[in-house]
Amino acid sequence: MQTENSAIGGNTAPPPIVFTDAAASKVCELLRAADNPTLLLRVSSSGGGCSGFQDGFTFDETVEDGDSQVENQGVKLLVDPMSVQ
């Protein structure tokens, strides 16, 4: 599943978040193994010094103000406002 594309100046921008069926299936497996149906997948980016940004993946139970959400196969993926950029 992909987020909506937006057209700017006639160009179609790539979606900021792509949550594929394969990724959603794998996260579904992990969530079943964790035996906690309230978990959500949180994706984040943080400064990594001279090597650039570092991406992180964690499970979370809370949707924070400003989080972007993408859902696929019943799995919710969250991204905080700073990381979605």
Distance bins in CASP14 RR format, pairs under 12 A and 6 or more apart:
PFRMAT RR
TARGET T0000
AUTHOR 0000-0000-0000
RMODE 2
METHOD distances of the structure
MODEL  1
1 15 0 0 0 0 1 0 0 0 0 0 0
1 17 0 0 0 0 1 0 0 0 0 0 0
1 18 0 0 0 0 1 0 0 0 0 0 0
1 19 1 0 1 0 0 0 0 0 0 0 0
1 20 1 0 0 1 0 0 0 0 0 0 0
1 21 1 0 0 1 0 0 0 0 0 0 0
1 22 0 0 0 0 0 1 0 0 0 0 0
1 23 0 0 0 0 1 0 0 0 0 0 0
1 24 1 0 0 1 0 0 0 0 0 0 0
1 25 0 0 0 0 0 1 0 0 0 0 0
1 69 0 0 0 0 0 1 0 0 0 0 0
1 70 1 0 0 1 0 0 0 0 0 0 0
1 71 1 0 0 1 0 0 0 0 0 0 0
1 72 1 1 0 0 0 0 0 0 0 0 0
1 73 0 0 0 0 1 0 0 0 0 0 0
1 74 0 0 0 0 1 0 0 0 0 0 0
1 75 0 0 0 0 1 0 0 0 0 0 0
1 76 0 0 0 0 0 1 0 0 0 0 0
1 77 0 0 0 0 1 0 0 0 0 0 0
2 12 0 0 0 0 0 1 0 0 0 0 0
2 13 0 0 0 0 0 1 0 0 0 0 0
2 14 0 0 0 0 1 0 0 0 0 0 0
2 15 1 0 1 0 0 0 0 0 0 0 0
2 16 0 0 0 0 1 0 0 0 0 0 0
2 17 1 0 0 1 0 0 0 0 0 0 0
2 18 1 0 1 0 0 0 0 0 0 0 0
2 19 1 0 0 1 0 0 0 0 0 0 0
2 20 0 0 0 0 1 0 0 0 0 0 0
2 21 0 0 0 0 0 1 0 0 0 0 0
2 23 0 0 0 0 0 1 0 0 0 0 0
2 24 0 0 0 0 0 1 0 0 0 0 0
2 70 0 0 0 0 1 0 0 0 0 0 0
2 71 0 0 0 0 0 1 0 0 0 0 0
2 72 0 0 0 0 1 0 0 0 0 0 0
2 77 0 0 0 0 0 1 0 0 0 0 0
3 13 0 0 0 0 0 1 0 0 0 0 0
3 14 0 0 0 0 1 0 0 0 0 0 0
3 15 1 0 1 0 0 0 0 0 0 0 0
3 16 1 0 0 1 0 0 0 0 0 0 0
3 17 1 0 1 0 0 0 0 0 0 0 0
3 18 1 0 0 1 0 0 0 0 0 0 0
3 19 0 0 0 0 1 0 0 0 0 0 0
3 68 0 0 0 0 1 0 0 0 0 0 0
3 69 0 0 0 0 1 0 0 0 0 0 0
3 70 1 0 1 0 0 0 0 0 0 0 0
3 71 0 0 0 0 0 1 0 0 0 0 0
3 72 0 0 0 0 0 1 0 0 0 0 0
3 77 0 0 0 0 0 1 0 0 0 0 0
3 79 0 0 0 0 0 1 0 0 0 0 0
3 84 0 0 0 0 1 0 0 0 0 0 0
4 12 0 0 0 0 0 1 0 0 0 0 0
4 13 0 0 0 0 0 1 0 0 0 0 0
4 14 0 0 0 0 0 1 0 0 0 0 0
4 15 1 0 0 1 0 0 0 0 0 0 0
4 16 0 0 0 0 1 0 0 0 0 0 0
4 17 0 0 0 0 0 1 0 0 0 0 0
4 18 0 0 0 0 0 1 0 0 0 0 0
4 68 0 0 0 0 0 1 0 0 0 0 0
4 70 0 0 0 0 0 1 0 0 0 0 0
5 11 0 0 0 0 1 0 0 0 0 0 0
5 12 1 0 1 0 0 0 0 0 0 0 0
5 13 1 0 0 1 0 0 0 0 0 0 0
5 14 1 0 0 1 0 0 0 0 0 0 0
5 15 1 0 1 0 0 0 0 0 0 0 0
5 16 0 0 0 0 1 0 0 0 0 0 0
5 17 0 0 0 0 0 1 0 0 0 0 0
5 18 0 0 0 0 0 1 0 0 0 0 0
6 12 1 0 0 1 0 0 0 0 0 0 0
6 13 1 0 1 0 0 0 0 0 0 0 0
6 14 0 0 0 0 1 0 0 0 0 0 0
6 15 0 0 0 0 1 0 0 0 0 0 0
6 16 0 0 0 0 1 0 0 0 0 0 0
7 13 1 0 0 1 0 0 0 0 0 0 0
7 14 0 0 0 0 0 1 0 0 0 0 0
8 14 0 0 0 0 0 1 0 0 0 0 0
15 68 0 0 0 0 0 1 0 0 0 0 0
15 70 0 0 0 0 1 0 0 0 0 0 0
15 79 0 0 0 0 0 1 0 0 0 0 0
15 84 0 0 0 0 0 1 0 0 0 0 0
16 43 0 0 0 0 0 1 0 0 0 0 0
16 45 0 0 0 0 0 1 0 0 0 0 0
16 68 1 0 0 1 0 0 0 0 0 0 0
16 70 0 0 0 0 1 0 0 0 0 0 0
16 77 0 0 0 0 0 1 0 0 0 0 0
16 79 0 0 0 0 1 0 0 0 0 0 0
16 81 0 0 0 0 0 1 0 0 0 0 0
16 83 0 0 0 0 1 0 0 0 0 0 0
16 84 1 0 1 0 0 0 0 0 0 0 0
16 85 0 0 0 0 1 0 0 0 0 0 0
17 23 0 0 0 0 0 1 0 0 0 0 0
17 41 0 0 0 0 0 1 0 0 0 0 0
17 43 1 0 0 1 0 0 0 0 0 0 0
17 45 0 0 0 0 0 1 0 0 0 0 0
17 67 0 0 0 0 0 1 0 0 0 0 0
17 68 1 0 0 1 0 0 0 0 0 0 0
17 69 0 0 0 0 1 0 0 0 0 0 0
17 70 1 0 1 0 0 0 0 0 0 0 0
17 71 0 0 0 0 0 1 0 0 0 0 0
17 72 0 0 0 0 0 1 0 0 0 0 0
17 76 0 0 0 0 0 1 0 0 0 0 0
17 77 1 0 0 1 0 0 0 0 0 0 0
17 78 0 0 0 0 1 0 0 0 0 0 0
17 79 1 0 0 1 0 0 0 0 0 0 0
17 80 0 0 0 0 0 1 0 0 0 0 0
17 83 0 0 0 0 1 0 0 0 0 0 0
17 84 1 0 0 1 0 0 0 0 0 0 0
17 85 0 0 0 0 0 1 0 0 0 0 0
18 24 0 0 0 0 0 1 0 0 0 0 0
18 43 0 0 0 0 0 1 0 0 0 0 0
18 70 0 0 0 0 1 0 0 0 0 0 0
18 72 0 0 0 0 1 0 0 0 0 0 0
18 77 0 0 0 0 1 0 0 0 0 0 0
18 79 0 0 0 0 0 1 0 0 0 0 0
19 25 0 0 0 0 0 1 0 0 0 0 0
19 26 0 0 0 0 0 1 0 0 0 0 0
19 27 0 0 0 0 1 0 0 0 0 0 0
19 28 0 0 0 0 0 1 0 0 0 0 0
19 40 0 0 0 0 0 1 0 0 0 0 0
19 41 0 0 0 0 1 0 0 0 0 0 0
19 43 0 0 0 0 1 0 0 0 0 0 0
19 68 0 0 0 0 0 1 0 0 0 0 0
19 69 0 0 0 0 1 0 0 0 0 0 0
19 70 1 0 1 0 0 0 0 0 0 0 0
19 71 1 0 0 1 0 0 0 0 0 0 0
19 72 1 0 1 0 0 0 0 0 0 0 0
19 73 0 0 0 0 1 0 0 0 0 0 0
19 74 0 0 0 0 0 1 0 0 0 0 0
19 75 1 0 0 1 0 0 0 0 0 0 0
19 76 0 0 0 0 1 0 0 0 0 0 0
19 77 1 0 1 0 0 0 0 0 0 0 0
19 78 0 0 0 0 0 1 0 0 0 0 0
19 79 0 0 0 0 0 1 0 0 0 0 0
20 26 0 0 0 0 1 0 0 0 0 0 0
20 27 0 0 0 0 0 1 0 0 0 0 0
20 70 0 0 0 0 0 1 0 0 0 0 0
20 72 1 0 0 1 0 0 0 0 0 0 0
20 73 0 0 0 0 0 1 0 0 0 0 0
20 75 0 0 0 0 0 1 0 0 0 0 0
20 77 0 0 0 0 0 1 0 0 0 0 0
21 27 0 0 0 0 0 1 0 0 0 0 0
21 28 0 0 0 0 0 1 0 0 0 0 0
21 72 1 0 0 1 0 0 0 0 0 0 0
21 73 1 0 0 1 0 0 0 0 0 0 0
21 74 0 0 0 0 0 1 0 0 0 0 0
21 75 0 0 0 0 0 1 0 0 0 0 0
22 28 0 0 0 0 0 1 0 0 0 0 0
22 29 0 0 0 0 0 1 0 0 0 0 0
22 72 0 0 0 0 1 0 0 0 0 0 0
22 73 0 0 0 0 0 1 0 0 0 0 0
22 75 0 0 0 0 0 1 0 0 0 0 0
23 29 0 0 0 0 0 1 0 0 0 0 0
23 30 0 0 0 0 0 1 0 0 0 0 0
23 41 0 0 0 0 1 0 0 0 0 0 0
23 43 0 0 0 0 0 1 0 0 0 0 0
23 57 0 0 0 0 0 1 0 0 0 0 0
23 70 0 0 0 0 0 1 0 0 0 0 0
23 72 1 0 0 1 0 0 0 0 0 0 0
23 73 0 0 0 0 1 0 0 0 0 0 0
23 75 0 0 0 0 1 0 0 0 0 0 0
23 77 0 0 0 0 1 0 0 0 0 0 0
24 30 0 0 0 0 0 1 0 0 0 0 0
24 31 0 0 0 0 0 1 0 0 0 0 0
24 41 0 0 0 0 1 0 0 0 0 0 0
24 70 0 0 0 0 1 0 0 0 0 0 0
24 71 0 0 0 0 1 0 0 0 0 0 0
24 72 1 1 0 0 0 0 0 0 0 0 0
24 73 1 0 1 0 0 0 0 0 0 0 0
24 74 1 0 0 1 0 0 0 0 0 0 0
24 75 1 0 1 0 0 0 0 0 0 0 0
24 76 0 0 0 0 1 0 0 0 0 0 0
24 77 0 0 0 0 1 0 0 0 0 0 0
25 31 0 0 0 0 0 1 0 0 0 0 0
25 32 0 0 0 0 0 1 0 0 0 0 0
25 72 0 0 0 0 1 0 0 0 0 0 0
25 73 1 0 0 1 0 0 0 0 0 0 0
25 74 0 0 0 0 0 1 0 0 0 0 0
25 75 0 0 0 0 1 0 0 0 0 0 0
26 32 0 0 0 0 0 1 0 0 0 0 0
26 33 0 0 0 0 0 1 0 0 0 0 0
26 41 0 0 0 0 0 1 0 0 0 0 0
26 57 0 0 0 0 0 1 0 0 0 0 0
26 72 0 0 0 0 0 1 0 0 0 0 0
26 73 0 0 0 0 0 1 0 0 0 0 0
26 75 0 0 0 0 1 0 0 0 0 0 0
26 77 0 0 0 0 0 1 0 0 0 0 0
27 33 0 0 0 0 0 1 0 0 0 0 0
27 34 0 0 0 0 0 1 0 0 0 0 0
27 39 0 0 0 0 1 0 0 0 0 0 0
27 40 0 0 0 0 1 0 0 0 0 0 0
27 41 1 0 1 0 0 0 0 0 0 0 0
27 42 0 0 0 0 0 1 0 0 0 0 0
27 43 0 0 0 0 0 1 0 0 0 0 0
27 57 0 0 0 0 1 0 0 0 0 0 0
27 58 0 0 0 0 0 1 0 0 0 0 0
27 59 0 0 0 0 1 0 0 0 0 0 0
27 70 0 0 0 0 0 1 0 0 0 0 0
27 71 0 0 0 0 0 1 0 0 0 0 0
27 72 0 0 0 0 1 0 0 0 0 0 0
27 73 0 0 0 0 1 0 0 0 0 0 0
27 74 0 0 0 0 1 0 0 0 0 0 0
27 75 1 0 1 0 0 0 0 0 0 0 0
27 76 0 0 0 0 1 0 0 0 0 0 0
27 77 1 0 0 1 0 0 0 0 0 0 0
27 78 0 0 0 0 0 1 0 0 0 0 0
28 34 0 0 0 0 0 1 0 0 0 0 0
28 37 0 0 0 0 0 1 0 0 0 0 0
28 39 0 0 0 0 0 1 0 0 0 0 0
28 41 0 0 0 0 0 1 0 0 0 0 0
28 71 0 0 0 0 0 1 0 0 0 0 0
28 72 0 0 0 0 1 0 0 0 0 0 0
28 73 1 0 0 1 0 0 0 0 0 0 0
28 74 1 0 0 1 0 0 0 0 0 0 0
28 75 1 0 1 0 0 0 0 0 0 0 0
28 76 0 0 0 0 0 1 0 0 0 0 0
28 77 0 0 0 0 0 1 0 0 0 0 0
29 73 0 0 0 0 0 1 0 0 0 0 0
29 75 0 0 0 0 0 1 0 0 0 0 0
30 36 0 0 0 0 0 1 0 0 0 0 0
30 39 0 0 0 0 1 0 0 0 0 0 0
30 40 0 0 0 0 0 1 0 0 0 0 0
30 41 0 0 0 0 1 0 0 0 0 0 0
30 57 0 0 0 0 1 0 0 0 0 0 0
30 58 0 0 0 0 0 1 0 0 0 0 0
30 59 1 0 0 1 0 0 0 0 0 0 0
30 75 0 0 0 0 1 0 0 0 0 0 0
31 37 1 0 0 1 0 0 0 0 0 0 0
31 38 0 0 0 0 1 0 0 0 0 0 0
31 39 1 0 1 0 0 0 0 0 0 0 0
31 40 0 0 0 0 1 0 0 0 0 0 0
31 41 0 0 0 0 1 0 0 0 0 0 0
31 59 1 0 0 1 0 0 0 0 0 0 0
31 60 0 0 0 0 0 1 0 0 0 0 0
31 61 0 0 0 0 0 1 0 0 0 0 0
31 73 0 0 0 0 0 1 0 0 0 0 0
31 74 0 0 0 0 1 0 0 0 0 0 0
31 75 1 0 0 1 0 0 0 0 0 0 0
31 76 0 0 0 0 0 1 0 0 0 0 0
31 77 0 0 0 0 0 1 0 0 0 0 0
32 39 0 0 0 0 0 1 0 0 0 0 0
32 75 0 0 0 0 0 1 0 0 0 0 0
33 39 0 0 0 0 0 1 0 0 0 0 0
33 59 0 0 0 0 0 1 0 0 0 0 0
34 40 0 0 0 0 0 1 0 0 0 0 0
34 41 0 0 0 0 0 1 0 0 0 0 0
34 58 0 0 0 0 0 1 0 0 0 0 0
34 59 1 0 0 1 0 0 0 0 0 0 0
34 60 0 0 0 0 0 1 0 0 0 0 0
34 61 0 0 0 0 0 1 0 0 0 0 0
35 59 0 0 0 0 0 1 0 0 0 0 0
36 59 1 0 0 1 0 0 0 0 0 0 0
36 60 0 0 0 0 0 1 0 0 0 0 0
36 61 1 0 0 1 0 0 0 0 0 0 0
37 59 0 0 0 0 0 1 0 0 0 0 0
37 61 0 0 0 0 0 1 0 0 0 0 0
37 74 0 0 0 0 0 1 0 0 0 0 0
37 75 0 0 0 0 0 1 0 0 0 0 0
37 76 0 0 0 0 0 1 0 0 0 0 0
38 59 0 0 0 0 1 0 0 0 0 0 0
38 60 0 0 0 0 1 0 0 0 0 0 0
38 61 1 0 1 0 0 0 0 0 0 0 0
38 62 0 0 0 0 1 0 0 0 0 0 0
38 63 0 0 0 0 0 1 0 0 0 0 0
38 76 0 0 0 0 0 1 0 0 0 0 0
39 57 0 0 0 0 0 1 0 0 0 0 0
39 58 0 0 0 0 1 0 0 0 0 0 0
39 59 1 0 1 0 0 0 0 0 0 0 0
39 60 1 0 0 1 0 0 0 0 0 0 0
39 61 1 0 0 1 0 0 0 0 0 0 0
39 62 0 0 0 0 0 1 0 0 0 0 0
39 63 0 0 0 0 0 1 0 0 0 0 0
39 74 0 0 0 0 0 1 0 0 0 0 0
39 75 0 0 0 0 1 0 0 0 0 0 0
39 76 0 0 0 0 1 0 0 0 0 0 0
39 77 0 0 0 0 0 1 0 0 0 0 0
39 78 0 0 0 0 0 1 0 0 0 0 0
40 57 0 0 0 0 0 1 0 0 0 0 0
40 58 0 0 0 0 1 0 0 0 0 0 0
40 59 1 0 0 1 0 0 0 0 0 0 0
40 60 1 0 1 0 0 0 0 0 0 0 0
40 61 1 0 0 1 0 0 0 0 0 0 0
40 62 1 0 0 1 0 0 0 0 0 0 0
40 63 1 0 0 1 0 0 0 0 0 0 0
40 64 0 0 0 0 0 1 0 0 0 0 0
40 67 0 0 0 0 1 0 0 0 0 0 0
40 68 0 0 0 0 0 1 0 0 0 0 0
40 69 0 0 0 0 1 0 0 0 0 0 0
40 70 0 0 0 0 0 1 0 0 0 0 0
40 71 0 0 0 0 1 0 0 0 0 0 0
40 74 0 0 0 0 0 1 0 0 0 0 0
40 75 1 0 0 1 0 0 0 0 0 0 0
40 76 1 0 1 0 0 0 0 0 0 0 0
40 77 1 0 0 1 0 0 0 0 0 0 0
40 78 1 0 1 0 0 0 0 0 0 0 0
40 79 0 0 0 0 0 1 0 0 0 0 0
41 56 0 0 0 0 0 1 0 0 0 0 0
41 57 1 0 0 1 0 0 0 0 0 0 0
41 58 1 0 0 1 0 0 0 0 0 0 0
41 59 1 0 0 1 0 0 0 0 0 0 0
41 60 1 0 0 1 0 0 0 0 0 0 0
41 61 0 0 0 0 0 1 0 0 0 0 0
41 63 0 0 0 0 0 1 0 0 0 0 0
41 67 0 0 0 0 0 1 0 0 0 0 0
41 69 0 0 0 0 0 1 0 0 0 0 0
41 70 0 0 0 0 1 0 0 0 0 0 0
41 71 0 0 0 0 0 1 0 0 0 0 0
41 72 0 0 0 0 0 1 0 0 0 0 0
41 73 0 0 0 0 0 1 0 0 0 0 0
41 74 0 0 0 0 0 1 0 0 0 0 0
41 75 1 0 0 1 0 0 0 0 0 0 0
41 76 1 0 0 1 0 0 0 0 0 0 0
41 77 1 0 1 0 0 0 0 0 0 0 0
41 78 1 0 0 1 0 0 0 0 0 0 0
41 79 0 0 0 0 1 0 0 0 0 0 0
42 55 0 0 0 0 0 1 0 0 0 0 0
42 56 0 0 0 0 1 0 0 0 0 0 0
42 57 1 0 0 1 0 0 0 0 0 0 0
42 58 1 0 1 0 0 0 0 0 0 0 0
42 59 1 0 0 1 0 0 0 0 0 0 0
42 60 1 0 1 0 0 0 0 0 0 0 0
42 61 0 0 0 0 1 0 0 0 0 0 0
42 62 0 0 0 0 1 0 0 0 0 0 0
42 63 0 0 0 0 1 0 0 0 0 0 0
42 64 0 0 0 0 1 0 0 0 0 0 0
42 67 0 0 0 0 1 0 0 0 0 0 0
42 68 0 0 0 0 0 1 0 0 0 0 0
42 69 0 0 0 0 0 1 0 0 0 0 0
42 70 0 0 0 0 0 1 0 0 0 0 0
42 75 0 0 0 0 0 1 0 0 0 0 0
42 76 0 0 0 0 1 0 0 0 0 0 0
42 77 1 0 0 1 0 0 0 0 0 0 0
42 78 1 0 1 0 0 0 0 0 0 0 0
42 79 1 0 0 1 0 0 0 0 0 0 0
42 80 1 0 0 1 0 0 0 0 0 0 0
42 83 0 0 0 0 1 0 0 0 0 0 0
42 84 0 0 0 0 0 1 0 0 0 0 0
43 53 0 0 0 0 0 1 0 0 0 0 0
43 54 0 0 0 0 0 1 0 0 0 0 0
43 55 1 0 0 1 0 0 0 0 0 0 0
43 56 1 0 0 1 0 0 0 0 0 0 0
43 57 1 0 1 0 0 0 0 0 0 0 0
43 58 0 0 0 0 1 0 0 0 0 0 0
43 59 0 0 0 0 0 1 0 0 0 0 0
43 60 0 0 0 0 0 1 0 0 0 0 0
43 67 0 0 0 0 0 1 0 0 0 0 0
43 68 0 0 0 0 1 0 0 0 0 0 0
43 69 0 0 0 0 0 1 0 0 0 0 0
43 70 0 0 0 0 1 0 0 0 0 0 0
43 76 0 0 0 0 0 1 0 0 0 0 0
43 77 1 0 0 1 0 0 0 0 0 0 0
43 78 1 0 0 1 0 0 0 0 0 0 0
43 79 1 0 1 0 0 0 0 0 0 0 0
43 80 0 0 0 0 1 0 0 0 0 0 0
43 82 0 0 0 0 0 1 0 0 0 0 0
43 83 1 0 0 1 0 0 0 0 0 0 0
43 84 0 0 0 0 1 0 0 0 0 0 0
44 53 0 0 0 0 1 0 0 0 0 0 0
44 54 0 0 0 0 1 0 0 0 0 0 0
44 55 1 0 0 1 0 0 0 0 0 0 0
44 56 1 0 1 0 0 0 0 0 0 0 0
44 57 1 0 0 1 0 0 0 0 0 0 0
44 58 1 0 0 1 0 0 0 0 0 0 0
44 60 0 0 0 0 1 0 0 0 0 0 0
44 64 0 0 0 0 0 1 0 0 0 0 0
44 67 0 0 0 0 0 1 0 0 0 0 0
44 68 0 0 0 0 0 1 0 0 0 0 0
44 77 0 0 0 0 0 1 0 0 0 0 0
44 78 0 0 0 0 1 0 0 0 0 0 0
44 79 1 0 0 1 0 0 0 0 0 0 0
44 80 1 0 0 1 0 0 0 0 0 0 0
44 81 0 0 0 0 0 1 0 0 0 0 0
44 82 0 0 0 0 1 0 0 0 0 0 0
44 83 1 0 1 0 0 0 0 0 0 0 0
44 84 0 0 0 0 1 0 0 0 0 0 0
44 85 0 0 0 0 0 1 0 0 0 0 0
45 52 0 0 0 0 1 0 0 0 0 0 0
45 53 1 0 1 0 0 0 0 0 0 0 0
45 54 1 0 0 1 0 0 0 0 0 0 0
45 55 1 0 1 0 0 0 0 0 0 0 0
45 56 1 0 0 1 0 0 0 0 0 0 0
45 57 0 0 0 0 0 1 0 0 0 0 0
45 79 0 0 0 0 1 0 0 0 0 0 0
45 80 0 0 0 0 1 0 0 0 0 0 0
45 81 0 0 0 0 0 1 0 0 0 0 0
45 82 1 0 0 1 0 0 0 0 0 0 0
45 83 1 0 1 0 0 0 0 0 0 0 0
45 84 0 0 0 0 1 0 0 0 0 0 0
45 85 0 0 0 0 1 0 0 0 0 0 0
46 52 0 0 0 0 1 0 0 0 0 0 0
46 53 1 0 0 1 0 0 0 0 0 0 0
46 54 1 0 1 0 0 0 0 0 0 0 0
46 55 0 0 0 0 1 0 0 0 0 0 0
46 56 1 0 0 1 0 0 0 0 0 0 0
46 58 0 0 0 0 0 1 0 0 0 0 0
46 80 0 0 0 0 0 1 0 0 0 0 0
46 82 0 0 0 0 1 0 0 0 0 0 0
46 83 1 0 0 1 0 0 0 0 0 0 0
47 53 1 0 1 0 0 0 0 0 0 0 0
47 54 1 0 0 1 0 0 0 0 0 0 0
47 55 0 0 0 0 0 1 0 0 0 0 0
47 56 0 0 0 0 0 1 0 0 0 0 0
47 82 0 0 0 0 0 1 0 0 0 0 0
47 83 0 0 0 0 0 1 0 0 0 0 0
48 54 1 0 1 0 0 0 0 0 0 0 0
48 55 0 0 0 0 0 1 0 0 0 0 0
48 56 0 0 0 0 0 1 0 0 0 0 0
53 82 0 0 0 0 0 1 0 0 0 0 0
53 83 0 0 0 0 1 0 0 0 0 0 0
53 85 0 0 0 0 0 1 0 0 0 0 0
54 83 0 0 0 0 0 1 0 0 0 0 0
55 79 0 0 0 0 0 1 0 0 0 0 0
55 83 0 0 0 0 1 0 0 0 0 0 0
56 78 0 0 0 0 0 1 0 0 0 0 0
56 79 0 0 0 0 0 1 0 0 0 0 0
56 80 0 0 0 0 0 1 0 0 0 0 0
56 83 0 0 0 0 1 0 0 0 0 0 0
57 77 0 0 0 0 1 0 0 0 0 0 0
57 78 0 0 0 0 0 1 0 0 0 0 0
57 79 0 0 0 0 0 1 0 0 0 0 0
57 83 0 0 0 0 0 1 0 0 0 0 0
58 77 0 0 0 0 0 1 0 0 0 0 0
58 78 0 0 0 0 1 0 0 0 0 0 0
58 79 0 0 0 0 0 1 0 0 0 0 0
58 80 0 0 0 0 0 1 0 0 0 0 0
58 83 0 0 0 0 0 1 0 0 0 0 0
59 75 0 0 0 0 0 1 0 0 0 0 0
59 76 0 0 0 0 0 1 0 0 0 0 0
59 77 0 0 0 0 0 1 0 0 0 0 0
59 78 0 0 0 0 0 1 0 0 0 0 0
60 67 0 0 0 0 1 0 0 0 0 0 0
60 69 0 0 0 0 0 1 0 0 0 0 0
60 76 0 0 0 0 1 0 0 0 0 0 0
60 77 0 0 0 0 0 1 0 0 0 0 0
60 78 1 0 0 1 0 0 0 0 0 0 0
60 79 0 0 0 0 0 1 0 0 0 0 0
60 80 0 0 0 0 0 1 0 0 0 0 0
61 76 0 0 0 0 0 1 0 0 0 0 0
61 78 0 0 0 0 0 1 0 0 0 0 0
62 76 0 0 0 0 0 1 0 0 0 0 0
62 78 0 0 0 0 1 0 0 0 0 0 0
62 80 0 0 0 0 0 1 0 0 0 0 0
63 69 1 0 0 1 0 0 0 0 0 0 0
63 71 0 0 0 0 0 1 0 0 0 0 0
63 76 1 0 0 1 0 0 0 0 0 0 0
63 77 0 0 0 0 0 1 0 0 0 0 0
63 78 1 0 0 1 0 0 0 0 0 0 0
63 79 0 0 0 0 0 1 0 0 0 0 0
63 80 0 0 0 0 0 1 0 0 0 0 0
64 78 1 0 0 1 0 0 0 0 0 0 0
64 79 0 0 0 0 0 1 0 0 0 0 0
64 80 1 0 0 1 0 0 0 0 0 0 0
64 81 0 0 0 0 1 0 0 0 0 0 0
64 82 0 0 0 0 0 1 0 0 0 0 0
64 83 0 0 0 0 0 1 0 0 0 0 0
65 78 0 0 0 0 0 1 0 0 0 0 0
65 80 0 0 0 0 1 0 0 0 0 0 0
65 81 0 0 0 0 1 0 0 0 0 0 0
66 78 0 0 0 0 1 0 0 0 0 0 0
66 79 0 0 0 0 1 0 0 0 0 0 0
66 80 1 0 0 1 0 0 0 0 0 0 0
66 81 1 0 1 0 0 0 0 0 0 0 0
66 82 0 0 0 0 0 1 0 0 0 0 0
66 83 0 0 0 0 0 1 0 0 0 0 0
66 84 0 0 0 0 1 0 0 0 0 0 0
67 76 0 0 0 0 1 0 0 0 0 0 0
67 77 0 0 0 0 1 0 0 0 0 0 0
67 78 1 0 1 0 0 0 0 0 0 0 0
67 79 1 0 0 1 0 0 0 0 0 0 0
67 80 1 0 1 0 0 0 0 0 0 0 0
67 81 1 0 0 1 0 0 0 0 0 0 0
67 82 0 0 0 0 0 1 0 0 0 0 0
67 83 0 0 0 0 1 0 0 0 0 0 0
67 84 0 0 0 0 1 0 0 0 0 0 0
68 76 0 0 0 0 0 1 0 0 0 0 0
68 77 0 0 0 0 1 0 0 0 0 0 0
68 78 1 0 0 1 0 0 0 0 0 0 0
68 79 1 0 1 0 0 0 0 0 0 0 0
68 80 0 0 0 0 1 0 0 0 0 0 0
68 81 1 0 0 1 0 0 0 0 0 0 0
68 82 0 0 0 0 0 1 0 0 0 0 0
68 83 0 0 0 0 1 0 0 0 0 0 0
68 84 1 0 1 0 0 0 0 0 0 0 0
68 85 0 0 0 0 0 1 0 0 0 0 0
69 75 0 0 0 0 0 1 0 0 0 0 0
69 76 1 0 1 0 0 0 0 0 0 0 0
69 77 1 0 0 1 0 0 0 0 0 0 0
69 78 1 0 1 0 0 0 0 0 0 0 0
69 79 0 0 0 0 1 0 0 0 0 0 0
69 80 0 0 0 0 0 1 0 0 0 0 0
69 84 0 0 0 0 0 1 0 0 0 0 0
70 76 1 0 0 1 0 0 0 0 0 0 0
70 77 1 0 1 0 0 0 0 0 0 0 0
70 78 0 0 0 0 1 0 0 0 0 0 0
70 79 1 0 0 1 0 0 0 0 0 0 0
70 84 0 0 0 0 0 1 0 0 0 0 0
71 77 1 0 0 1 0 0 0 0 0 0 0
71 78 0 0 0 0 0 1 0 0 0 0 0
77 83 0 0 0 0 0 1 0 0 0 0 0
77 84 0 0 0 0 0 1 0 0 0 0 0
78 84 0 0 0 0 1 0 0 0 0 0 0
79 85 0 0 0 0 1 0 0 0 0 0 0
END
